[in-house]
Amino acid sequence: VAHPVLSRWAQSLQASRSIVPARDLPLDFRPGLPDLSGFPVAVWRRLAARTLRRLSPEMALYGDPQGIAALRAAIARYLSQSRAVACTPEDIVITSGAQQGLDLLGRLLVERGTAIAMEEPGYPMARAVFRAMGARVTAVPVDGEGLRVDRLPADARVAYVTPSHQFPLGVTLSLARRKALLGWAAQRNAIVIEDDYDSEFRFGERPLESLQGLDQRGSVAYLGTFSKLLFPALRLGYVVLPRRLREAFLRAKWLTDRHTASFEQEIMAAFMAQGHFGRYMRRMQRVYEERQNVLMEALQRGLGPTLDVLPAKAGLHVSAWLPAGFDVEELIRRAHEAGVGLYSIAPFFSGRPRPGLIFGYGACSTADIAEGVRRIRGIIASMT
Ligand SMILES: Cc1ncc(COP(=O)(O)O)c(C=O)c1O
């Protein structure tokens, strides 16, 4: 029997597929939502009840700003095994989602006018947080090998990147570019923020090892989150910090919210230590891979001439370009009327956007995906 709250969340997530992000401050930005229908609610409830029964003074008083040791140990094990991240539990700080990692790194690294380089198109929530701190965010183009490292601005002291699965275009940063990016950072004593937001889901090929794992100079701060694998309302993420940032980051964390809620950390630690995390991850990997295959096939077969679908081998979304001058907003409006949620790629651009779409398929069944593409095809046919 599904937990009542979680199943309500599942329904509202299904419904919110159709939310389109605002252009400037993306408060309602919800790309690539996960599926909750198969979440092991009974296991989570059992672990939560057990944690509550064991509520001790240590758990009930202020905790360690770094996060509980058991969760950091479980994350360190997972990251070394699956992402080739070079870390020990001491290098990890538990945060309230990846967004808090960005916020705290911004506090450490940004002063008014600090130049930060970001992929263009790139994650609007990162751009917004850096801009809010007074950073000058420079847009660096992305091509088939990922970030154009040769176009990084000379004055930047920070680069924010999504090398495993560029958000939103889906490209993987090539090994040559990874080395070039680390070389760029080492030369300038710059920090690279590696956002590995949906690294759990790679389809087909073996993933490239993390940028952090290649780094010899302590230039990379690695961000991870449980928002995509479990659910975003959990607000659990983590940062693997280079040694030189650790002390200042912990002070900023303590000053901001003292520490992330201990109760959820305890449940999450048990969920990982008892093998539920690994099992659920493998199961969802298969579910998402099938959904992505169905979507790619349907898009390429049904909309090939109009849509330039970008190759995708990971994650919970697929992106596609539309012809120049195409009225994307009108297409999205009509798709919503037909019950199909689509995102425009426009909010990911800081400059002039290229017309394009993002398809989030994580929370859609294969039947819904096929039907959704059929409806979009009808709308596009009437617009071209
Ligand atoms: C690029 C990127 N980073 C991070 C996140 C997750 O953020 P959080 O952990 O704050 O939910 C997302 C979620 O959509 C994302 O797309």
The ligand as an ORCA input file, in Angstrom:
! r2SCAN-3c Opt
* xyz 0 1
  C      21.999     21.070    -13.251
  C      21.280     20.729    -11.975
  N      21.950     20.776    -10.815
  C      21.345     20.462     -9.647
  C      20.013     20.092     -9.615
  C      19.386     19.665     -8.315
  O      19.304     20.629     -7.414
  P      18.851     20.303     -5.900
  O      19.766     19.249     -5.377
  O      19.032     21.604     -5.222
  O      17.436     19.845     -5.934
  C      19.272     20.076    -10.760
  C      17.842     19.758    -10.698
  O      17.107     19.898    -11.610
  C      19.922     20.386    -11.973
  O      19.240     20.333    -13.116
*
